[in-house]
Amino acid sequence: MYKVVFSKSARKDLCRVDSTCLSAIDSNIRKLAQEPRPHGYRKLLGAENTYRVRVGVYRIIYTIKDEILTVEVIKIGHRCNVYK
C-alpha cells in the first residue's frame, strides 16, 4: 500500500474545488494509495514519473515514487488550466 502525500499547492487547490466534485476527487485520491496506476491514468509528456487521473472536469496530477511507496499529489484543478 502506498502513502499519499500532498504538496502545499495541492492542499490549496483542494480548497478551491467545487463542492459537488469534492467527494469524487477524495475517493480517487484514496484509491491511488491502493493502485497508483489505475485504469485511465496517463503519463504526462516531458516529466518523469508524473501522471494524471481524470475526475469529471478536474484532473489530479501526481508523481509515483515506487522505491519508497509514495504517491505525491502535486496539483488538482480544472482541465482548462491545470496544465499551465
Sequence and secondary structure as in RCSB ss.txt:
>XXXX:A:sequence
MYKVVFSKSARKDLCRVDSTCLSAIDSNIRKLAQEPRPHGYRKLLGAENTYRVRVGVYRIIYTIKDEILTVEVIK
IGHRCNVYK
>XXXX:A:secstr
  EEEE HHHHHHHHHS HHHHHHHHHHHHHHHH SS TT EE TTSTTEEEEEETTEEEEEEEEGGGTEEEEEE
EEETTTTT 
